Amino acid sequence: MRRRGLPPARRSLAHKPLAMINLPADRHVLIAGPTASGKSALALALAERQGGVIVNADAIQVYRCWRVLSARPSAEEEARAPHALYGFLDAGADYSVGQWLRDLAPLLRSGARLIVTGGTGLYFSALTEGLAEIPPVPDDIRAEARARRDEHGIAHLLAELDAETAARIDQANPARVLRAWEVLRATGRGLARWQAETGPPLLPLGEAVPLRVDAPRDWLAARIERRFDAMLAGGALDEVRALLPDWRPDLPAAKAIGAPELAAHLRGEMTLAEARARAVAATRRFAKRQRTWFRARMRDWTGVDARDL
């Protein structure tokens, strides 16, 4: 019996039932997918069944202030299997894909089987394809970039990029545009040129079992809405309230979806219902970008239908 809304030929080409996927216990596993698609639950199930260290590949789950709002594994879930790179940074700490690779490298060298899971596609591409060794951007240039963004808008920064970089980056992602501008300003070379000199990957794709969790749009939208309501019930407002005295829009942890909306509610700028609606809408837009990115960049990964998990 096929699922409604997905032609049988397409589903058979795109996905495999999880039970039919070869998951040798001595191979690292990569699990990528959009937010709310069930990645963490799958990672935990595999770790409990076969062993392994679950490693975070989500750029927001690194912040200790957001256990609920980032859907980080609960304390009870963390007690059921080893977890790494979750909730270890202060809200004001910058964190890059390069630093993530440096933090992950000792785990690879340890000999443990890793189950790397998350929704930050750039982490996975850097891990399996390599990452250019770009010099650190000085703090004064970071400050200049943010000042120019705030005064003129992200389109102004995009217009100043070299043509090769502008054609390659995700222009709809302000953080990517900001990063590209900082690199050009700091080094005099476009990000695309640095990326052309990418070194070997820490974990070549052929040495791992790569799983891409696919989720239909409407099914995922309903999950996102239910999960945000669960976050509200589970203490998300309290997490934002605790950060409110130090809140500023450029705070690294403020990138968490839902955080700006809940902060605005706590400041009396909108009702909780309005904050909820905006946060859910923002999460859906984010999931759409993730799904598009994964389809384009992870075609060779084994597809798993989120509805089968």
PLY file of the C-alpha trace (Angstrom):
ply
format ascii 1.0
element vertex 309
property float x
property float y
property float z
element edge 308
property int vertex1
property int vertex2
end_header
0.00 0.00 0.00
1.43 3.35 -0.96
0.98 6.59 0.94
-1.44 9.06 -0.51
0.00 12.08 -2.27
3.28 10.52 -3.39
3.44 8.51 -6.64
4.72 4.97 -6.07
7.56 5.27 -8.61
8.93 8.42 -7.01
8.76 7.01 -3.50
10.48 3.76 -4.46
13.32 5.69 -6.09
13.74 8.24 -3.30
13.36 6.18 -0.14
14.15 2.87 1.44
12.41 1.34 4.47
14.80 1.76 7.38
14.83 -1.98 8.06
16.28 -2.57 4.58
19.15 -0.11 4.98
22.51 -1.67 5.82
23.62 -0.08 9.08
26.81 -1.88 10.16
27.59 -1.19 13.78
31.18 -0.21 12.98
30.30 2.54 10.49
29.58 6.16 11.34
26.04 7.28 10.56
24.98 10.71 9.32
21.34 11.75 9.76
20.31 15.01 8.11
16.83 16.39 7.69
14.54 19.38 8.24
13.49 20.59 11.65
10.82 18.50 13.44
11.28 15.52 11.11
12.29 13.02 13.81
16.09 12.95 13.36
16.93 12.96 17.07
14.55 10.12 17.83
16.05 8.05 15.02
19.59 8.75 16.26
18.67 7.71 19.80
17.00 4.52 18.60
20.10 3.56 16.61
22.43 4.37 19.49
20.40 2.25 21.90
20.18 -0.64 19.46
23.71 -0.66 18.05
25.75 1.67 20.23
27.43 4.92 19.34
27.89 8.55 20.37
25.18 10.93 19.15
26.87 14.10 17.87
25.03 17.36 17.36
25.05 18.91 13.87
22.66 21.77 14.63
24.04 25.30 14.89
21.52 26.36 17.57
21.58 23.28 19.78
25.15 24.16 20.80
23.76 26.90 23.11
23.02 25.83 26.67
20.23 28.40 27.07
17.98 26.65 24.53
17.18 23.11 25.58
13.43 23.49 25.02
13.36 26.11 22.27
15.92 24.31 20.12
14.35 20.87 20.72
17.62 19.65 22.20
17.52 16.12 23.62
16.13 16.05 27.13
18.24 15.13 30.15
16.47 11.77 30.22
17.29 11.14 26.54
20.91 12.16 27.07
21.13 9.61 29.88
20.07 6.80 27.51
23.07 7.17 25.18
26.26 9.24 24.99
25.74 12.70 23.46
28.35 15.24 22.34
28.46 18.92 21.30
25.05 19.76 22.77
24.38 22.79 24.98
27.98 23.73 25.82
28.19 27.38 24.73
27.08 30.65 26.34
24.51 32.71 24.46
27.07 35.30 23.37
29.62 32.86 21.95
30.20 32.86 18.21
30.42 29.39 16.66
31.42 28.51 13.12
31.38 25.41 10.97
35.18 25.40 11.19
35.05 25.31 14.98
32.45 22.54 14.82
34.84 20.47 12.70
37.66 21.11 15.15
35.43 20.02 18.04
34.31 16.91 16.17
37.78 15.79 15.06
38.81 14.34 18.47
35.59 12.33 18.55
36.49 10.79 15.18
40.00 10.02 16.40
38.66 8.38 19.57
37.53 5.35 17.63
33.94 5.61 18.82
31.14 5.07 16.36
29.50 8.45 15.74
25.86 9.10 14.88
25.94 12.68 13.63
22.52 14.26 13.43
21.09 17.71 12.83
19.64 20.14 10.38
22.59 22.41 9.57
23.44 21.29 6.06
26.71 23.22 5.93
28.06 21.14 8.81
27.47 17.93 6.86
28.93 19.24 3.60
32.03 20.51 5.43
32.43 17.17 7.20
32.10 15.03 4.07
33.47 17.38 1.39
36.06 19.44 3.29
36.25 23.07 4.35
38.48 25.87 3.16
40.99 27.10 5.75
39.89 30.74 5.88
41.77 33.00 8.31
39.71 34.23 11.29
37.83 37.48 10.72
38.96 40.23 13.12
36.38 41.52 15.57
36.48 45.05 14.16
35.51 43.78 10.70
32.68 41.72 12.19
31.45 44.88 13.90
31.76 46.84 10.66
29.77 44.21 8.78
26.93 44.31 11.30
26.90 48.11 11.34
26.65 48.26 7.55
23.94 45.60 7.57
21.92 47.49 10.17
22.29 50.81 8.36
21.90 49.74 4.72
20.39 46.25 4.78
21.70 42.85 3.71
21.16 43.65 0.01
23.85 46.33 0.30
26.39 43.76 1.49
25.32 41.32 -1.23
25.90 43.96 -3.91
29.50 44.40 -2.73
30.43 40.72 -3.04
32.51 39.40 -5.91
30.40 37.89 -8.69
31.64 34.32 -8.19
30.77 34.27 -4.51
27.41 36.00 -5.04
26.46 33.33 -7.56
27.32 30.45 -5.23
26.02 31.41 -1.80
22.45 31.22 -0.53
21.44 34.83 -1.11
18.25 34.36 0.92
20.30 33.55 4.04
21.49 36.80 5.69
24.07 34.96 7.80
25.73 33.51 4.69
25.82 36.92 2.99
27.27 38.52 6.12
29.94 35.83 6.37
30.89 36.20 2.69
31.23 39.98 3.06
33.39 39.60 6.18
35.74 37.18 4.42
36.12 39.46 1.39
36.72 42.49 3.59
39.19 40.71 5.87
41.23 38.78 3.29
40.74 40.62 0.01
39.65 37.34 -1.57
36.13 36.18 -2.26
34.70 33.25 -0.32
34.36 31.26 -3.55
38.11 31.46 -4.15
38.85 30.22 -0.64
36.39 27.38 -1.11
38.13 26.36 -4.32
41.16 25.48 -2.17
39.21 23.15 0.11
41.26 20.46 1.80
40.33 16.79 2.26
37.25 15.99 4.35
37.40 14.66 7.89
34.89 11.95 6.99
34.48 11.12 3.28
30.89 10.28 2.45
31.84 6.79 1.28
33.11 5.92 4.75
29.77 6.58 6.47
26.12 5.62 6.16
24.41 8.87 5.11
20.67 9.12 5.74
18.50 11.99 4.48
15.18 12.25 6.32
12.55 13.51 3.89
9.26 14.95 5.13
6.26 16.03 3.02
5.44 19.73 3.39
1.96 19.49 4.90
2.86 16.62 7.22
5.89 18.55 8.46
3.91 21.79 8.86
1.50 20.07 11.23
4.42 18.59 13.20
6.05 22.01 13.48
2.90 23.55 14.89
2.38 20.78 17.44
6.01 20.89 18.48
5.99 24.64 19.07
2.93 24.29 21.27
4.79 21.60 23.20
7.75 23.95 23.55
5.51 26.63 25.01
4.06 24.11 27.44
7.55 22.83 28.28
9.13 26.13 29.30
10.29 27.94 26.14
9.00 31.26 27.49
11.02 30.80 30.66
14.17 30.20 28.61
13.64 33.43 26.68
12.74 35.33 29.85
16.04 34.26 31.44
17.97 35.68 28.48
15.92 38.88 28.17
18.17 41.08 30.36
21.09 40.43 27.97
19.00 40.31 24.79
20.18 42.01 21.63
19.34 41.14 18.00
22.94 40.27 17.09
23.40 37.89 20.03
24.52 34.59 18.46
21.90 32.60 20.38
19.18 35.02 19.21
19.22 33.22 15.85
17.04 30.52 17.41
13.73 30.45 15.57
10.97 31.58 17.89
13.29 33.44 20.25
12.81 36.95 18.73
9.04 36.50 18.67
8.81 35.30 22.27
11.17 38.08 23.39
8.88 40.62 21.68
5.91 39.13 23.52
7.69 39.36 26.85
8.47 43.02 26.14
4.75 43.63 25.59
5.08 44.22 21.84
2.69 41.45 20.76
0.35 38.90 22.25
1.44 35.34 22.88
-0.92 34.18 20.12
0.76 36.57 17.68
4.22 35.45 18.77
3.23 31.82 18.35
1.82 32.39 14.86
4.92 34.26 13.72
7.29 31.71 15.20
5.44 28.81 13.57
5.48 30.63 10.22
9.21 31.33 10.56
9.87 27.67 11.36
7.93 26.57 8.29
9.96 28.92 6.08
13.15 27.59 7.61
12.07 24.00 7.01
11.32 24.85 3.37
14.86 26.18 2.92
16.26 23.08 4.58
14.26 20.71 2.37
15.37 22.58 -0.75
19.02 22.51 0.35
18.98 18.82 1.22
17.32 17.84 -2.05
19.92 19.80 -4.02
23.03 18.86 -2.05
22.24 15.37 -0.70
20.86 13.54 -3.70
23.33 10.69 -3.18
22.28 10.14 0.43
19.85 7.34 1.28
16.39 8.80 1.65
14.22 7.82 4.60
10.57 8.85 4.75
9.97 10.68 8.03
6.49 9.15 8.23
8.06 5.69 8.56
10.14 6.57 11.63
0 1
1 2
2 3
3 4
4 5
5 6
6 7
7 8
8 9
9 10
10 11
11 12
12 13
13 14
14 15
15 16
16 17
17 18
18 19
19 20
20 21
21 22
22 23
23 24
24 25
25 26
26 27
27 28
28 29
29 30
30 31
31 32
32 33
33 34
34 35
35 36
36 37
37 38
38 39
39 40
40 41
41 42
42 43
43 44
44 45
45 46
46 47
47 48
48 49
49 50
50 51
51 52
52 53
53 54
54 55
55 56
56 57
57 58
58 59
59 60
60 61
61 62
62 63
63 64
64 65
65 66
66 67
67 68
68 69
69 70
70 71
71 72
72 73
73 74
74 75
75 76
76 77
77 78
78 79
79 80
80 81
81 82
82 83
83 84
84 85
85 86
86 87
87 88
88 89
89 90
90 91
91 92
92 93
93 94
94 95
95 96
96 97
97 98
98 99
99 100
100 101
101 102
102 103
103 104
104 105
105 106
106 107
107 108
108 109
109 110
110 111
111 112
112 113
113 114
114 115
115 116
116 117
117 118
118 119
119 120
120 121
121 122
122 123
123 124
124 125
125 126
126 127
127 128
128 129
129 130
130 131
131 132
132 133
133 134
134 135
135 136
136 137
137 138
138 139
139 140
140 141
141 142
142 143
143 144
144 145
145 146
146 147
147 148
148 149
149 150
150 151
151 152
152 153
153 154
154 155
155 156
156 157
157 158
158 159
159 160
160 161
161 162
162 163
163 164
164 165
165 166
166 167
167 168
168 169
169 170
170 171
171 172
172 173
173 174
174 175
175 176
176 177
177 178
178 179
179 180
180 181
181 182
182 183
183 184
184 185
185 186
186 187
187 188
188 189
189 190
190 191
191 192
192 193
193 194
194 195
195 196
196 197
197 198
198 199
199 200
200 201
201 202
202 203
203 204
204 205
205 206
206 207
207 208
208 209
209 210
210 211
211 212
212 213
213 214
214 215
215 216
216 217
217 218
218 219
219 220
220 221
221 222
222 223
223 224
224 225
225 226
226 227
227 228
228 229
229 230
230 231
231 232
232 233
233 234
234 235
235 236
236 237
237 238
238 239
239 240
240 241
241 242
242 243
243 244
244 245
245 246
246 247
247 248
248 249
249 250
250 251
251 252
252 253
253 254
254 255
255 256
256 257
257 258
258 259
259 260
260 261
261 262
262 263
263 264
264 265
265 266
266 267
267 268
268 269
269 270
270 271
271 272
272 273
273 274
274 275
275 276
276 277
277 278
278 279
279 280
280 281
281 282
282 283
283 284
284 285
285 286
286 287
287 288
288 289
289 290
290 291
291 292
292 293
293 294
294 295
295 296
296 297
297 298
298 299
299 300
300 301
301 302
302 303
303 304
304 305
305 306
306 307
307 308
